[in-house]
Amino acid sequence: MTNLVKIERLFKAISCPPILGASRVAYGRTIEKLDNLNFALTGITVPPNQILTLQMLDPKEFAYYMSGEANRFFLASMISLDRAKNDDGENLSWQIVEHYYAAYYAVHYLIRISGTSLTNIDKAALNIILRSNMTGNVYQGLSSGLNFMHYDKLCENVSLHKQDKKGGSHIDTWASWVCVIEKLLLAANSDVAEYTESAVSLSEHLKFIRRSNDTFSPTVIRNEINYQFSNNAWCFNDLTKNKINSVRRALVENNMSLNNNGDLLENLVCNNNFIISLARKVFLSASENNSKSICRSLLNKYKRKIPALV
């Protein structure tokens, strides 16, 4: 049995309070709003392992933008969850794909809350960053592209790690989620008496998400359904009623059993449910515990438009 209360407690310990408790939304992707942020470029590691280190002189403003990003992903997750619950007759395919995206968006929400973002830095953004150069040195050969953005709990120090071209937004997103789960496992294993059950759940989840060949089950299964018409998700794959009912029941009843039961689609749904449920609990806790948080405002604004919110 997965105890979300304890896992949310572990997650809260690694989250960024200024983002989780932000009192207003700043619209637009953070990296596209650099002109509105007050920061200094304080360190550069040159390619091939390019890293740009920034100090936020106004960390609260950075947190507002990052909270805006995170919460849009959360709302997208809830909309996708509602769509995933629409009965598609004898087909499971699009229900599973929508459910995958509900989990994928929830991961984007959770990694941003806990100090990581995937962001594409174009040449214009790179030039803005370089204008703030306080290192006293001039560097050549710096490039734009996909970066991991990491920031500390107070949103004061930010680092941008340039990624090579081998990954991709889905692969890198699930890799980031693996890092979060590993942090939660480390915390759980440091207090065995309190978190043994949580450590088992997190270990089972990690075992499902990360495959031995450095691929990630959610993306692999989604791709197989989307592009190879496999995994018995389509009506022309000779789906049985038992199969359809079992997977739909896991989806509708929010089954979070993380033990491998031998059914790939049901395992995907259960692990998706865990991610989505954790994101929802984090969001609702922030709303309940801070009357001035943007989470409370968003909940009141969208609870009638997005049924999964309540």
N, C-alpha and C positions, 0 to 999 in steps of 0.2 A: 504494500500500500504506500503510495507516494504522499508524504506529508508536506503540502504546499506551505503551510504556516512556517515550518522550520526552514524550508529552503528559501522562502522569501526573506526570512530573518538573516540567513547567510548572504543572500544577494544584497540586502540593504547595507551590509557592512562593506561591500566593495563598490557601492554606488556613489554618485557625485551629488551631494545635497543641493548645490546651486541649480543643477539641471532638474532634478526630481521635484524640487520645491519652488521652481521658478514661478513668479507671480504674474508674468505676462508673456505673450507670444511675440517673437520677432520673426516676421515672415521672410521666407527665402532661404536657400541653402547657405550655410555659414560661409563656405569658401567663396561664394559669389557676393558676399556682403563685407568683404575685407575692408573696403573704404569706410565702413561704418564702425570698425573696430579699432581700438587703440592698442597697438602692440609693437614689439621690437624683435627683430631677427637677431638672436644672440649666439647662434652656433650653426655651423655648416659642416657636414661630412660630405666630401665630394664623391661623385659616381666612381665605381658602379654601385656602391651602397649609399646612395644619396639620402641624407637626413637633414631636414631643416628644423631648427629649434627656435621656438617663439616664446616670448614672455608676454602674457596678456596684462596690459596696464589697467584694463578695466575688465576683470574676469566676469563680473556680473552680466555685462552686455554679451560676452561670448556665450555664457550659460543660457541667456534668453534665446539666442539663435539656435543653439544646440537643442534646447528644449522644444523649440518649434519644429525642428527636424524630427526629433524622436517621437513627438506626439502625433505628427502626421502619419508616421509609419504605424503607430499603434491604432489610429482610427482606420487606416487602410486594412490592418489585420482584422479588425472587428467586422468591417464590411465584407471582406473575403470569407470570413467565418460564416456570416449569415448566408452568403451565396452558396457556400459548400453544403449547407443543410437543405438546400432545395432538392427534392427527389427528382432524379433524372431517369425515371423508369428503369429499364433493364441495363442502363449504362451507369458505371461508377466513374468513368474516366474524368469527366470535368468536375465532378464533386471532389475527387482526389486531388486534381490539379489546383482547384480553388483552395482546398484545405492546405495543400503545400504552401501556397502563397500567403495564407493566413499565418502560418508558422514562420515563413521567411520574413515577412514584414515584422512579426513579433520579435524575431532575432535582431533585426535592425533597431527596433525600439530599445531592447534590453542592452545591446552592446553600447549604444550611445549613452544610456543612463549610467553605464559602468565604465566609461572612459575611453571608448574606441569608436571611431567612425571610419567608414570607407568613403573616400571623396576623390573626385577627379579634378586635378588642378590644371586649368588651361594656361596658355601663355600669358594672358592678361592678369590672372591671379598670381602667377609666379612673379611677374614684374612688380606687382603691388607689394609682394612679400620682400623682394630684393630692395625696394625703395626704403624699407625700414631697417636695412642692414646696419647693425651697431657693432659688428665684429672688428672693424678696422681693416678688413681685407677684401679684395675683389676676387671673385671666383668665376671661372669659365666652365662651360660644358654642363651647367645645370639644366635639367629637362622637366617638362610638364608631364602629366599623365596620372594614372591611378596611384593613390597614396593611402596608407593606413595613417589616420590621425589618432594619436594617443594624447590624453590629457590627464592631469592629476585630479584628485577628488575636489579640490577647490577651484579648478579651471584656471589656474594661474600659469602653468607651464604646459606648452603644447609642442609635440614633435610630429613631423610629417615624414613618413618613411616611404620612399618611392618603391613601387612594386615592379617586378619584371612583367613580361607579356605572357607568361605561362599560365597565369591564373584566370581570373574573370570574376565579375561581381558576385555570382552565386557561390563559386568555389571559395573565394576570399571571405565571403560572409559566413559560411559554415566553418571555415578555419577560425574565424574570430570567435564564433560561438563555442568551439572546442576550448579555446583559451579561457573563456568565462567559466565553463563547466570545470575545467582543471583547477581554477582558483577556488571555486565553491567546494570541490572535493578536498583540496588542501585544508581549507578552513574546517570542513566537517571532520576530517581525520585528526585534527588537532584537539577535538573534544569528543572522543569516542563515546563516552557515556551519554551525551546529549544527542549526538547526530549519527549514530551507527545506521539507523534506518535510512536517513537521508543520504549517507555515503553509498549505501547499496543502490538506492534509486538513481543517484547521479552516475554511478559506475555503469549500471545497466543502460542508461541513456547514452553515455559516452560510447559504450561498446556498439550501440546501434548506429549512432551518427557517424563515427569515424571508422572507415574500413581499413584493412591491413595494407592496402595498396595506395594509401594516402588520398583516396576519394571519399566522398561523403554520401551516405545512403539516401538522404532526402533528394538531393539533386540527381543522383543516378536513377532512382526509381521514377522521379518526375520525367526525366528525359526518355526513359524506356516507354513510359505511357504515352508521352507526347509524340515521339518520333518513330518508335518501333512498334507501337500498338501491342505491347506485351504486358505481362503481369496480370492477365485476365481482368482488365478493367473495362473492356469494351464488350458490347453485346455480341459482336461477331467472334469473340474469343470463347464462346460457349460457357458463359458465366452460369453458375447454378444459383438458384434462389437462396440456398443456404449461404453461399459466398456473399451475395448481395446483402442479405439481411444481417449477417455477422459484421461486415464492415460498416454498414450504415448504423447499426446499433452502437458500435464503438464511437462513431462520429457524433451521433445525436446525444448519446448518454455521457459524452465527454470522458470516455474510458482512458485512464492514465496508467494502465498496467504496463510496466516497462519490461517485463519478462518476455523473452522471445517465445511466441506460441507457434511458430512455424509458418504463419501466414504473413507474407511480406507487406501486403496492403494494410492489414489490420495493425501490424507493428508500426508502420509509418503513421497511421492515424493516431495511435496511442501516444507515440513520441511527439507528434505534432501537438496533440492535446496538452501534453505537459508544458511545452514551450508557450503555447497560447494562454494557458491558464496561469502560468507564472507571470506573464506580461500583464494580464488583466488584474491579477492580485496586486502587483506592484503599482499599477495605475490607480486602482481603487483605494489602496492604502494611502497613497499620496493625497488623493482627494479627501479621504475621511480625516486624515491627520493634519491637514492644513487648509483651513477655510479660504485662504487667499491664493491658493495654488491655482495655476492654469488648469490643472487636472480637474478641479472642482468645476471650474467654468466650462470646460469642454464637455464634461459629463452632463451638466444641465442643458447645454446647448444642443447636444446631439443624441440624447437618450431616446427621443421619440423617432429619430431618423435611422438610428442604428440599434436594432433590438439586442444585439449581442452585448452591448454596453451594460445592460441592467439584468 
